[in-house]
Amino acid sequence: MTSGIPLDAGALMSTVLEGILYGLSILLFIGTVWSLTYKRHKQDINLPILIVAVLLLILSTAHMIVNIVRVEDGLVTNRYEYPNGPSEYFADVSQKTYVIKHLIYVLQTLLADGVVIYRCYVVWQSVWIVVLPIILWCSVAVTGVIAIYSVSQASTGDGIFVKALAQWVTAFFASTIATNLLSSGLLAYRIWIIQRGVSGVNNTSRNTVMPVVRVLVDAAILYSAALLTALILFVSGNNGQDAVVDMAMPIMSIAFYMVLIRIALNKKQHNYVSTQSSISIPRRAVTSEAEQERAQQYAMKPLQVHVSKFTHQERPSSSKDSMKGTSPSYDV
């Protein structure tokens, strides 16, 4: 027995809310592309991350289009083809638009969770650390594929809360929540640990690294809160889960983009601090024209002393960490 808002009203509301969040994700996508490409040489651009950002936009756009088509079909085109009106149409999971939009959702979930696991591996530099997140990611893939297949084979009139389908959907939501929380937690913890080791040598590292940790935690909480809400509503048989799932599409993109933009701003701030610590050769009183010319050249080209980077290395043969240069720079 389902409860909550009527399915036709819920479909319209979810499309409007998804559209609002989709617009915000486009703005953040523009900021992400700018942060990855502005004043950078072609070889310095992180191409894999840029490709992922574009793929997230493509999948979000495709989901938005399919959702609009589904609402039009239910409220306009097929309005009078079902005895109980549009609500019966939106309850039918055998509709092609329903299968396609949830297939897109599963693909974007796998992509977003995979990126978080990749970031975790980049920071830890250890395959063993990401073994459990990878197993959970495989669980997301398996349960998602089975759920989509079950939906595609459903009979006309079947709903999402049919027992044979509901168990796979529940397992899918639980797996992706666990994957996201575990990977994001490991990532934030590693950055925090490295920051603690470096902050004893360089006090500016705390101001440049902690904002990255905070935005990683915020992104994980934002995404996990949406998924947890969808899971609770689904288990309780509430129709509102459709709206939350649709909103989760742009939320995934927003969480990804906000992390990249924060990292880009962090790098700019770190470069600014390094510039402020540079040393310029002072002018002195000169009398000859040759000395004045040399002084002008030095004034135009100040000598700068930059502090190199500190990197945290794990030595298997020693319990001490080795450090070289200033605060760590993360390109994840």
N, C-alpha and C positions, 0 to 999 in steps of 0.2 A: 504494500500500500504506500503510494507516494504522497508527499505533502509539500507545502511551500507554495510559491507563486505559480500561477498557471503557466504552462509551457510556452504558449504563444507570447504572453507578456514577458516571460523570462528570456525568450529568444531575442525579442526586440531590445530589451534592456541590456543584455549581454553584448549585443552588437554595438550599441551606442557606447557602452563603457569601454569595450575593446578598442573602438575607434579613437576615443580620447587618449587612451594609453598608447595606442599605435602612433598617434601624432607626436607624443612626447618621445617615443623611441626613435622616430625619424630625426628629431632635433639632436638627440644624443648620438645618433649614428653619424650625423654631419660633424659633430664635435669629435667623435672618435677618429674619423677619417682625417680630420685636420690635425689631431694630435699625433697620428701615425705618419703623416706625410709632410707636414709643414716644415720648411727649411731643412729637409733631409735629402741626402743623395739617394738615388734609386737603390744602391746596394745596402743602405742603412735602414731601409723600410722593413719592418717585420711582416713579411708577405703572408705567412701562414695565419697570423692573427687577423690581418686585414681581410683575408679570404673568409675566415670564420665570421667576421663582422658583416660582410656582404651576404653570406649564406643565411645568417639570422634575419637580416632584413628581407631577403627573398622569401623565406619561409613564413615570416610574419605577414608579409604582404599577400602571399597566396592564401593563408588562413583567413585573412580579413575579407578577401574577395569571395572565397567559398562561403563564408558566413553570411555575407550580404546576399549572395544568390540564394542561399537556403531560406533566409527570412523572406525574400521576395516570393519564392516558390510557395512557402507555407501560408503567407498572409494574402497573396494576390493570385498567383497562377493556379495553385491547387486548393484554393480556399473552400470550394464547394464539392470537392471530390471525396471528402471524408465525412461520414455521418455526424461525427462529433466536432466537426470544424477543424481549424488550424491546430488545436491542441493535440488532436490525434495524429496529425502529420508530424509534428515535432517529437512525439513520443515513439515514432516508428524508427528504430535504429537501422533498418534495412535500406533506408534512403541512401543513394550514392553520395549526396553532399555530406551526410553525417559520417560515412566511412572515410571520405577523402579528408575532411577537416581534422578528424582524429588521427589519421595516418600522418598528416603534417605535424600535428602536435607531438606524436611519438618521435618523429625524426628530429624535431627541434629539441626535445628533451634529451635525446641521446647526444646531440651535438653540444648542448650547453653543459651537460654533466661531464662529457668527455674533455671539454676545455678546462673545467675545474680540476679534473684529475691530472691533466697535462701540466697545469700550473703547479700543482702539488709536487709532481715529479721534478720539474725544473728547479724548484727551490730546495728540495731535499736531496736531489741527485742520487736517489736510491730506488731501485725497482721494488725492493721488499716493502718499502713504506706504502706503496700504492697497490699492493697485491689485493688487499681487502676492498678498497674502492673499485678496483677493476672487476672483482667478482660481483660486487653489487651492481656495477654498470651492466655486466652481462645479464644479471637478473632483470634489470630494467628492460633490456633489449628483448629477452625471451618473453616476459610477461606482456610487454607491449605488443609484440608481434602476434602472440596467441590471442590477445584481446581484440586486436584489429581483425584477425582472421575470423574469430567467433562472431564479430559484428557483421562482417561481410556475408557470413553463412546464415545469419538470422532470418527467421520467417517474417513475412509482412505482419506488422502489428506488434512484434516483440519489443519490449522496452529494455532500457539499460540496466534495470534492476533485476533482470532474470538471473536466477542463482548461478547457472552455468557460466554466465558472463561476468557477474558481479565479483566473483572470487578472483578472477584475473585482473580486473580493474583495481580492486583493493590491493592486491599484491604489487601492481605496477606503481601505485601512488606511494606505498610504504617503501619500496625499493629506491625510488628516486629521492624521497626525503632523506633516507639514510645515506645515500651516496653523496648528496649535496652537503649535508651537515658534517659528515666525516671528512670529506676532502677539504672543505672550506676551513674546518677546525684545524686540521693538520697544517694547512697552508699558513693560516694566521699565526699558529703557535710557532712554526719554524722561523718566520720573519721576526717575531717578537724575541725569540731566543737569540738570534743573530744580532738583533738591535741591542740587546742587553750586553752582549760581549763587546760590541763596538763602542757603546756609549761611554764606557769607562775611559776610552782614549779620546774620543771626539764628542763633545757635548752637543754639537749640531745634529748628530744622527737621530736623536730622539725626535726632534722637530720635523725631520724629513721622512722618517720611516713610520712613525705611529699613525699618521693620517692614512697611509696605505692599509695598515692593519685594521683600522676602524672601518674603512670603506669596504674591505673584504668581509668583515663581520656583518656590516649593514646589508650588503648585497645578499649574503647567505640567509639572513633573517627575513628579508623581504621575500625572497623566492620560496623559502621553506614555509613561511606563514601562509602564503597563497596555496601551496600544495596541501598543507595540513588542514586548512579550511575546507578545501575541496574534498579531502578524504573524510573528514567528519561529516560533511553534508551528504556525501555519497553513502556512507555506512548507515546514516540515519534515514536514508531514503528521501532526502529533500531535493526538489527540483532545482534549487539554487546552485547545485554543484555544476550545472551546465554553464552558468554565468561566470563562476569562479574559474573554471577550466579555460574558458575563452579569454578571460583577463590574464591568465597565467602566460599566454603566448607572448604578448608585448612585455610582460614583467620579466621574463627570461632575458629578452634582449636588453631591457633597461639595466638589469643587474650586471650584465656583461659589459655594456658600454660605460657605466659609471665607474667600474674598476679601472678600465683602460684610461679614461680621462683623468682619474685621480693619480695614476702612475705617471702620466705625462706631465701633469702639474707638479708632481713631486720632483721629477727630473729637472724641470725649469727652476724650481726653488733651490735645488741643490747646486745647479750651475750658477745661480745668482749669488749664493753664499760663497762659492769658490771665487767668483769674480771680485767680491768685496774684500776677500782676504789677499788679493794680489798686491804686489809691492811695486810701486813706480819709482824710477830714479828721480830724486828731487833736483830742482834747478838750483844753480849757484850763480853768484855774481860773475859775469864774464866781461872781459874788456876787449878782446880782439874779435874781429869779424869771424875768424875761423871758429873760435870757441862758441860764438853766438849761433853759428850755423849748426855746429854739432849739438848744441843745447836744444835747438828747435827740432832736430831729428829725433833726439831722445824724448822730447815732449810729445811728438807725434806718434812715436812707437814706444810706449811704456813697457818696461821689462816686467813680466809677470811670473810669479812663482806659484804654480798650482800644486795643491796637495793631491797625491795619488790616492787610489781607492784602497779601502780595506776589504779583503775577502776572507770569509770564514771557511777554513778547510778542516776536514776530519782526517786525522792521521790514525791508521789502524794500530800503529806500533806505539803510540803515545797518547796519554789522556789529555794533553794540553792542546789547545787550539792555536793555530798560527794565524797571524793577521798581517796583511800588507795594505797600506794606504788608508782612505776615509770610509764613510758610511757606505753600505752595500747599495748597489743599483739593481733593481729588479725589472726585467723586461719580460713579464709574463702575461 
